[in-house]
Amino acid sequence: MRRPPPSWRRSIRPIYPGTFRTVVIGLVLWAVSLLGFRLPFVVPLWVKLLGEVVVVWFLWRGWKAARRAPSNHLRLFSAQELFATAFLWQAVILLFRTAPL
């Protein structure tokens, strides 16, 4: 039986448990927002826009960490957590009710 190549172990990228929990919570909130549920209070538009800026910031930091992840597995965990947090924030923003103009 032949040995796998040395890069074989490094090519496996696990999904860390904390990240998986955050993604599942985000999926549940996203599904609830698709069903039409909204939070019972009105949020100004500028708060939603600020939330979108935060989502883009998390995605940018996650992209930077993911690009450096092949050399460091802790950066892989950081990238996964940042992407999951961005997804969770986006799901929460979808639940906000916007004030009528």
C-alpha positions as a printed NumPy array, in Angstrom:
array([[  0.   ,   0.   ,   0.   ],
       [  1.372,   3.386,  -0.993],
       [  1.587,   6.33 ,   1.344],
       [ -0.452,   9.403,   0.506],
       [  1.568,  12.424,  -0.64 ],
       [  2.865,  14.752,   2.094],
       [  0.416,  17.486,   1.157],
       [ -2.551,  15.175,   1.703],
       [ -3.003,  16.058,   5.382],
       [ -2.675,  19.758,   4.71 ],
       [ -5.346,  19.63 ,   2.019],
       [ -8.02 ,  18.536,   4.499],
       [ -9.705,  21.578,   5.979],
       [-11.931,  20.817,   8.96 ],
       [-15.006,  22.811,   9.885],
       [-14.539,  23.854,  13.475],
       [-17.425,  23.227,  15.942],
       [-17.829,  26.85 ,  17.042],
       [-18.099,  27.944,  13.442],
       [-20.657,  25.255,  12.665],
       [-22.89 ,  26.423,  15.53 ],
       [-22.74 ,  30.03 ,  14.278],
       [-23.637,  28.959,  10.737],
       [-26.589,  26.881,  11.973],
       [-27.925,  29.821,  14.   ],
       [-27.517,  32.043,  10.928],
       [-29.366,  29.509,   8.755],
       [-32.249,  29.365,  11.232],
       [-32.505,  33.166,  11.382],
       [-32.289,  33.408,   7.598],
       [-35.081,  30.828,   7.189],
       [-37.221,  32.705,   9.73 ],
       [-36.713,  35.942,   7.795],
       [-37.65 ,  34.203,   4.534],
       [-40.886,  33.046,   6.186],
       [-41.743,  36.706,   6.743],
       [-41.063,  37.173,  10.443],
       [-39.605,  40.5  ,  11.533],
       [-38.488,  41.92 ,  14.853],
       [-41.274,  43.852,  16.633],
       [-39.455,  47.192,  16.672],
       [-38.597,  49.613,  13.887],
       [-34.946,  50.139,  13.039],
       [-33.786,  53.263,  11.166],
       [-32.27 ,  52.806,   7.745],
       [-28.874,  54.118,   8.863],
       [-28.633,  51.289,  11.419],
       [-29.243,  48.727,   8.673],
       [-26.616,  50.396,   6.479],
       [-24.149,  50.399,   9.36 ],
       [-24.866,  46.685,   9.809],
       [-24.132,  46.068,   6.126],
       [-20.815,  47.878,   6.498],
       [-19.996,  45.596,   9.439],
       [-20.864,  42.544,   7.296],
       [-18.53 ,  43.732,   4.525],
       [-15.808,  44.365,   7.116],
       [-16.165,  40.799,   8.469],
       [-16.036,  39.415,   4.929],
       [-12.904,  41.432,   4.13 ],
       [-11.139,  40.251,   7.289],
       [-12.235,  36.669,   6.563],
       [-10.885,  36.892,   3.017],
       [ -7.546,  38.169,   4.28 ],
       [ -7.337,  35.374,   6.862],
       [ -8.371,  32.731,   4.302],
       [ -5.646,  33.819,   1.907],
       [ -3.046,  33.262,   4.627],
       [ -4.67 ,  30.067,   5.955],
       [ -2.579,  27.457,   4.072],
       [  0.436,  28.366,   6.187],
       [ -1.39 ,  28.553,   9.516],
       [ -4.395,  26.526,  10.701],
       [ -5.326,  29.115,  13.319],
       [ -5.933,  31.565,  10.5  ],
       [ -8.208,  28.992,   8.91 ],
       [-10.288,  28.901,  12.087],
       [-10.287,  32.693,  12.186],
       [-11.406,  32.901,   8.546],
       [-14.21 ,  30.387,   9.079],
       [-15.386,  32.215,  12.189],
       [-15.33 ,  35.588,  10.406],
       [-17.358,  34.245,   7.456],
       [-19.852,  32.623,   9.833],
       [-20.171,  35.84 ,  11.846],
       [-20.789,  37.834,   8.659],
       [-23.512,  35.36 ,   7.687],
       [-25.11 ,  35.63 ,  11.14 ],
       [-25.039,  39.45 ,  11.028],
       [-26.645,  39.421,   7.589],
       [-29.422,  37.144,   8.862],
       [-30.068,  39.489,  11.796],
       [-30.181,  42.493,   9.455],
       [-32.814,  40.704,   7.374],
       [-34.984,  40.445,  10.492],
       [-34.975,  44.216,  11.085],
       [-38.126,  46.085,  10.224],
       [-37.436,  49.338,   8.403],
       [-39.328,  52.544,   9.096],
       [-41.608,  53.629,   6.229],
       [-40.274,  56.598,   4.264]])
